[in-house]
Amino acid sequence: MKIDKRFNELTISQYKHYIDDYKKYTDFNVLGLYRSICENEKLDLEAKIEIRDYANITFLKTFEFYQLKDPDTYFNLITLGKELTKPDEYQIWENIRTNQERILKDKKIKHRNFGTYSKHNCGIDWCPYDGLMIKKGSKFTESEIHFDSDHKDYGAKKKSEKNKKSRKNIQKIIDDELDLI
């Protein structure tokens, strides 16, 4: 069966029905469900919080993975109904980054090309690359996942180049030493 309806047009009872019977629908999209909770203009704040909590009963593990896949949606959902100060926001984002690192480590995932981090998103409406899947490290990359524990290899490169030069010049150094004797 198919839902054939946009999630952000549903009522509370319809949300609960589709969440309960999600296995019956071939076009059920959990990320779409969570995004629609924030976008649904028919629902008031209490209803959005109720649906989020109800969906988390079934999809908690998936919801937690959205910290990595779609951190903006995750942030919007966990802050529903909360009055945040700037330090609160910074702390929540710091917790998200810490959890992203933990999830990558626990799942033993080496790459960091996930969800919103794998698409070009410059914010310009007319950009021909907007929404296009991109390769990590390309010039179209807008955001990448970075952690404080990341190894910075700049110093190692400089040391490697210095050692390479000295290995190439070793014979010249030996000859110069022999000439002095």
N, C-alpha and C positions, 0 to 999 in steps of 0.2 A: 504494500500500500504506500501511497504517497500523501504527504501533508497538503501539498498544493496551496499553501498559504504562507505569507511572510510571517516570521516569528514576531516582528515588532508590531503586528496588528492583532495579536492574540489577547484574550482576557485571562484573568487568573485561573479560572477553571479550565480553560483550554490549555494553558501552560502545564498545569498539573496533569491533565489527561495525557498530553503528548510525552511528558517526562516519564509517567508511569508505564506507558506503552511504547517507549522509544524503539524497542527491538522490532516492532511490527512495521515501522516506516523505513523505507529504503533511502529517503532523502533527508533523514534526520541528521542534523549537524550540531554537535554540542557547542562548538565555538560560536556558531551562528545564534544558538540559543542564548549563550551568555552575553554576546554583543547586543542582542535585541533587548535584553533587560534594561540596559542603559538608554537605548534609543526609543523604547516604547513610550509614546506620549499619552497613551490612553490610561496608563497606570500612574498612581500616585507613589510617593516615596515608600510608604509602608508596604504597598503591594510589591514593589520592586525588591525590597529587602526580603519579604516573605518568599518570593519566587526564587531569589538567589539562594536562600537557605534551604529551600525545598529541593532545588536542583543539586545542591552540594551533598545532600544525603545520598543521591545516586551517583553523581559524577565528581566526587571530591578529589580523587586521584588525578583525573583529567584537569580539574580546575587548578590544582596545585602546579601542574605542568605548564599552565598558561603563564606562569611567572617567567618561563623561558621562551615560550612560543609567542605570546602576545602580552607583554608586560603592561602596556597601556590599558588594555581591557581589564586585566587583573587588578590594576591599581584603581580604576574607576569602580569596579565592583566591590572591592573591600572597603572603599571609603564612602560607600553610599550612606547618606544620612549623617555623616560625621563633619563637624566643623573643624578644619585643620589649619594650623598655623604653618608657616614656612618650615620651622624646625621639625614639625611632625611629618610634613611631606618628605623632607630630606631623610628622615629616619626610616620611613616606610620604603623609600627607594633604595636605601642602603640595605635594608632587610631583603628586598627583592634581589639585589645583586648578590648578596651572600647566599641566598637560596638557589639562585641560578648556578652559582659555582658548585654548590653541594649537589644539585641535581645532575649536572654534567659529570661530576666525579663519581657519584653513586651509580649512574647508568653507564659509566665508562665510555662516554661519548667524547671523541677527540675533536671533532669539528664544531664550529659555533655558528653555522649558517642555518638558522631556524626562523620560521615564521616571519615576523616583521623585519628581522635582521637579514633576510634573504631577498628582500624586494627593494627596488629603488623607490624612495619616498622623499622627494625633495620639497614637497608642499606647493609646487607650482602647478596650477591647473592645466596649463597647456603643454607641459613637459611630455615629449613623446616616450620617455623612458619610465614614466610614472606607473608603478605597479609591476614593472618588468622584473623577472627573476634575474638576479645578478650573481656573479662569481665573487667569492670572498677576495678582498684585496683589490678589486677593480676600481677604476677611477669613478665609477658611478655609485660606489658604496657611500651611503649617508650615515649609517650608524653600525657599529660593531660592538660585540660584547667584550668588555675589558674588566679585568679584576685586579685588585691590588697585589695579588700574589703572582701575577704574570711575570715571567722571566724576561727581562729586557736584555736582548742580545747585542745591543750596540757596542758595549765595551768588549765583548767577546770577538766581534768582527774586527775591531781596531787591533786587538791583540793578535788575532790570526794573521792580519795583513802585515803587522810588524814582524812576526815570526817568519812569515813567508819571505819577506825581504831579506831578513838576516840569513836564512838558509841559502838564498840565491847568492848572497854576497860573501858567504863563508870562505870560498876559494880565494876571493880577492883579499880578504882580511888575512888569510894564511900567507899569501904571497907578500903582502906588505910587511908582515911580521918577519918573514924570512929575509927580505931586503934590508931590514934594519940591523940584522945580525951580521 
